Amino acid sequence: MQPCRPPALLLLLLAALARGQEAAASGSLSAYFGTKSRYAEVNPHLLRDPLAPPASGQLLPAAACAPLQLRALARHGTRFPTRKQILRLGQLHRRLRAAPAPCPAAQRLAAWDLWYRPDMDGRLAEQGRRDMEHLARRLAARFPALISPRRRAAFLSSSKHRCVESSAAFRQGLPPAPDMENQVLEINDKLMRFFDHCEKFITCIEENRTALHQVDAFKNGSKMQNVLEKIANTLCLPVNELNADLIQVAFFTCSFELALKNVTSPWCSIFDEEDAKVLEYLNDLKQYWKRGYGYDINSRSSCILFQDIFQKLDKAVSESKSSMPISSPVILQFGHAETLLPLLALMGFFKDDQPLTANNFDKQMNRKFRTGRIVPYASNLVFVLYHCDQAKTPKEEYQVQILLNEKVMQLPHSGETVSFYADLKNHYKDILQNCHFNEVCKLPKTNTNTTDEL
């Protein structure tokens, strides 16, 4: 007698249902992956068509305003985990494989293939190359007068391999130019990794164990402790065998699998949405105090990059007024989340009324400072300078728009999505005139390990 088997169609339906449930589970977590978020989280329409135009955000009308210069600062595309993250994941994986008691969740994760290798160490993934190539094609379609074979583009990058490769992938997405082979990539860490050249930041933040005391307090607080106990129970492990760092690397593995392979990892199954909110806050808290508004030195150290942006805009305005060709119509720069976050803080974007602290998790549920929405992989900050026909746009012929992740932003000084260039410069006058990198980054003569004056 043949064993009773479900019909093939039923098996297919059950498999599809399981995949749908997995995707839904991953989807409920993916909004909380912070700096490990894929770009499609801020532009969901790209999941359907990676070359689709933005869903919203109006540029200045071409009939009245012609773009003169585009300056884009992009974070590298999707990358592999760092060596440190991979080694930490290996540590957790070995603990699960050695777990004595039969435990379904632990067994499922122990059977998972740990395919990450330490030599991957944050390198650009194939998905990251696609991120950059598609971004280039979308920007070229949106600004055809600037990004075209006739217009020369300047390329500048951080020295990190993932940024250099992102630049190359971006170039692959551009319309081919006759002299593209002769367009040299400039490596400039002074601009793209300004934080590595700021002694005050390195000493007082990077190497100061007390600078992130709010992060440490949250790791040891009740919200994180609840997550820790829940995950330990799920994995049938003693609580003292886990810590916040191991829980975070498990959560990040869920995010990496989605970003790199577009799959729902079994690591996602041990978390729910409430866990994800806590882990997102932990990540945001670290970025806030190390790269954002936590200390003034975080953002002030980026003034060298900010001033360079306006120097190039000034030059384009001057050339336009003299009826000269614009020498740098397109400037494309490739860096890190750590490049963009301080710059955005310097400009006053995404600033909450109250600082993020270890004890105000509940009050900050609707915070503006959400790194997954600001700097996912391939995030980009674009300045567009226009020359406008004064007969059609009176008062000021030079105007500016700023786009973040291809969406036109409301400017802090006006709430509008476009500014007269002179007004924008006036708003940032203090930074442009008084923020001198060498002075800002000089160590104070005393109390070099304190954050009181930062």
N, C-alpha and C positions, 0 to 999 in steps of 0.2 A: 504494500500500500504506500503510495507516494505521500510524503509529508505535505501538510497544507501550507501553501505559500501565498502571500498576498499577490494580487494581480500586479503585473508590471506597471500599469498606469498608476495604481495606488502608491507603489514604491516611488515613482517619479514625483508624484504630488507631495508625498511625505518629505522627500529630499528637498524639493523646492521650498516647502514650508519651513524646514529646518534652516535652509540658507537665508530665507527671509527673516526668521527670528534672530539669526546671528547678525545679519546686516542691521536689523533694528537695534540690537544691543550695542553694536559698535557705533551706530549713529547717535544713540543717546549719550555716549561717552565722548564722541569726537569734538563736541563743542567746548570741551574742557582740557584740551591737550596743550594749551598755552603755546610756548615757543616751538613745540614739536608738532604743531598743527599743519596740515596740508593746506595749500593755497585755496583749494576749492571750498574750504569752510567759510571763507569770507566772500567767495564768488561761486555759489552753488550751481549757477547755470553752466559753469565750465565742465561739470560732470557729464552733462549731455553733449556739449560741443566745446572742446578746448579752444576753439578759435572764435567763439561767439562774442559779439560786441558787448560792452557793459550794459547791465540792465537799467542803470540810471546814471544821472550826472551829466549836465549839459555843458559843453564847451562853448566858448565865445563864438558867435556866428561868423562863418568864413567870409560872408559878404562885407562885414564891417571891420574885421580884425584878422590880420595875417600873423601866424606864429613866427617869431624870430629865432627863438632858442628854446631847446628842450634839455633839461638837466635831470637825469634819472639816477637815483641811488637805489640799488637793488640788493636785497639779501640773497645769498646763494640759494640754489634750488634744494630740493629734498636730499638729505644726506643720510649716510649710515650712522649708527651710534658711535660715540667716541670709544677709544680703547678703555677708558675708565668705566664707562657704562657697561661695556661688554664683559669686562672682568667681574664686575659686581653682579651682573646677571648670571654669569657662570657660577659664582659663589652661591647664589640663591638656588640655581638649578641643581647643584650638587646636594644641597641640603634636602631638597624635595626627593631626590633619587635615593637618599639614605634614610628617608622617613620610615620607621619600622611598622607603624600601624597601617592597615589598609584604609586608604582615604581616597575616595573617587577624584576629588579636585587635585590633590597632590599627585596621584598616579597619572592623571591626564596631562599635567604639566611636566612631570618627569619623563613622559613618553614623547614630549614635544622635541623636535629636532633643533638643537641649538646651532643654527647655521651661521651665526655671526662670528667673525674671526677678529682677533685684536688688531690685525693689520688693516682692517677696514677703516678704523680710527677717524670717523667723521668725514670720510671722503664723499664726493658727490656721487649719487646713485643715478641709474639710468632714468628714473622718474625725474630726478633733478635736472637732467639735461633736457628732458621734454618740457619741464616747467619753464626753463629759460627760452627755449626755442619758440614755444607758443606765446610767451610774453612778448618776445620781439615781433612776432607776426601780428599780434593784436595792436601793439603800439604803432607799427608801421601802417596798419590799416586805418588807425585813428588819426595819425599825423602824417599823411602822405606827402605834404609839402616840405616837411623837414626830413623824415626818415625815408630817403629815396636813394637810388644809385647815383644821383647827381650831387648829393650832399655828403660831404665827408663827416665821419663820426670819430670822436675821440674816445678811446677806451682806457679805463683806469681801474685797477683792482688791488685788493689786499693780497699779500703774498701767499696766503693760505691756498692750498691746492684746490679746495672746493670752490673758491671764488675765481681763481684763474680759469678753471674748467667751466664755470658758469658763464664767464665772459665769452669763451670759445663757443659754447652752445648757443648763447644769445646771438652771436654773429652768424651762426648757421641759419637762424630764423630770419635774418634781414634780407631784403632784396639784394642780389649780388651786384657789387660795384666793380668797375674796371680795375681800381687800385686797391681792392680789399686786402690782397696779400701784403701790401705795403703798409697797412694800418697797424702800427706797433702798439702793443698793450703796455701801458705804463704801470709798473708796480709802485704803489705809494702808500706805505703803511702809516706815514705821518698823518695822512688824511683819513684813510679808511680804518686804521687801528690806532687812532689818536690816544686811546686809553693806555696803550703799551708805552707811550712816550710821555706820559704825565706822571712825574715822580710823586706828586702829592696823592693822586688817585691810587697808585700802586702801593705806596706805604700806608696810607690811612684807610684805604678800603680793601684793596686786593689782598694785602698781607696782614691786615689787622683782624684778629680773631673776634674782636668785640663789635666790629662794624655791622655784622648781620645778627645782632642779638635778638631782633624781632623775629627773624626766621628760626633761630634756635628755640626761642620761647614757644613759637607755634608748633614746632616739631614735638616739643615736650608737653604741650597743652592737651586739654581734654578732647578737642575735636580730632586731633591726629591720633590720640590714644585710643579713641573709639574705633577708628579705622583699623588701627594696628591690631586690636583685640579681635575684631570681626574677621580680618584676613587670616590671622593666626588660627582662629577657630575653623575657618573654611578649609585651611590647608592642614589641619590637625597637627600644628606645631606649637611648642611652648612660646608664649609671647616673648620671652627673653631671647629667642633665636631670631627675632625679626627686629627691624628698626625702621625709622622713617625713610632712610636712604634706600633700603632694599624694597620697601613698598613702592617707593617712587620709581625705581628702575623697572619693577614689574608693570606699573602703569604705563611708563614710557615704552615698554616693549609692545604693549597693545597699540600705542600710537604709531610706532615705527612700522609695524606690520601693515597697518592701514595705509600709511603714507607711501611705503615702498612697494607693497604688493597688492594694495586695494583688497585685502582680506581681513576677516575678523579673526584675530589670534585667540587661541584658548586662554591666553593671559587676560583677555578682556572679561572672561566669564566670572572672575573672582571679584569684580568691582560692580557697584551699581552707581546710579547717577549722583546720589548723595556723597558717596566716597569720592567721585570724580570732582565734585565741587570743592571738597576739602583739599584735594591734591592740586587742583588748579590754583587755589588760593596760595598754597605753599610755594608753587612756582612763581606766581605773580608777586608774592611778597619778596622773594629773593631778587627778582628783576627790579622791583620798585626801589629797594634799598641799595642795590649794587649798580643799577644802570639808569634808574629813573629819578623820581622826585625826592627820594629818601635823603640824599645829601647834595648840596649845591655843586660840589666838585664833579659829580657824575655828569651833569649836563654842561657845566661851564667848560669842561675839558673838550667838548665838541665844538667850541666856538671857532677853532681853526678851520674846521670843515664848513661851518655856517658862513664865515667870512669869505671863504673861497667861492662859495656859491654866488654870493652877491658881487664879488669882484668880477666874475664872468658875466653876470647879468648886466653890471655897469658897463663893461666893455662892449657888450652887444648893443646897448642903448646908445653909447657914444658912436659906435660904427654906423648905426642906423641914422643918427642925426647928421652924420657927415656923408651920408649916401654911399658908404663903403660896403662891400660884401661882409657878411657876418663871418668872422674867422672861425668861430666854434659854434655852429648851429645846433649840433647834437653832442652832448657829453654824457657818456654812459659809465657808471661806476658800480663796482661790485664789492660788497662787504658782508656785514654780519648783522644779526639782531642787535648786537652790542654797539653797532655803528648807528643804527636807526633810532633806537630807544632814547639815548641821551640827546640826540638832535631834536627829536620830537618834544622831549621835555624842555629843552632850551627854548623852543618856539611856543611853549605853553599849551600844547595839545594834550588831551586826555588827563587833565588834572582834576582830581576829586577835591571836594570841599574839605575833607578830612584825610589825613595820611593813612595809609594802610599799616595796621599794627597787628600784633599777635592776638589781641583781645577784641578786635572789632570785625571779625569774620561775618557775623550776622548782619551788621550794619552796612557792610560793603558788598552785599549780594548784587546790587545794581551799579557797581562801580564802573567808572569810565576806563580805568587802567586794567584792561583785559588783554594780555599779551597775545593770546590766540587770535584776537580780532585785529591787532595792530601789526604784529610782526610774525606771521606764519612763514613757512618756507616760501622763498621767492617774493616776499613782500617788497614793495617798491614805493618810493617817494619821488614824485615827479614835479618839477617846477617848469611851467610853461610861460614864457614871456611873449607878449603880443604887441604888434604895432597896429593901432586902430585908426581908422579914417575919422578925423575930428569932425567932419561934416555929419557923420552918422553917430559918433560917440563923443560928444563935446567934453570939454574940460581937460582931459589927459589922454595923450595918444599912446602911452605905454602902460599896459595892464598885465596883471599876473594872475594865474590860477595855480593852485597846488592840489595834486591828486595823491591820495594814498591808496594803494592797491587798486588803482584804476578808477577810483571814485573821487569826484571833485569834493574838496573839503570846505567846510565853513571856517573862515579865518578868525582867529581869536580876537582881533581888534575891532571887527565889524560885524561878525556873524554872517557876512555875505560870502558867496563862492567866487568872487572876483574882486581884485583890489587894484586901484591905481598904483603903479609901481612906486611912485614917490611916497604915497601913504604907507605902503608896506615897509619901505626903508625907514620911514620916520618912526613907525611903531617899534622897530628893532634897533633904533639908533644907539641905545646904550651898549648892546652887544657888539654892534658893528664898529663902534668907536672906542670902546673901553675894555673889551675882553681881549687881553694880550696873553696868548697861550703860555709863554715862558713864565710870566708873572703869576698867572692863575695856577700853574702846575708846580710852582716853587714850594718846597716844603717850608712850613712855619719853623721858626728858629727853635721853638720849644714845643713840648707836648706833641711830638710827631705821631704818637700812637692814639691820639684822641680824635673823636669825630665832632667835638663841640663846635668847631669853627668851619665845618664843611657844609 
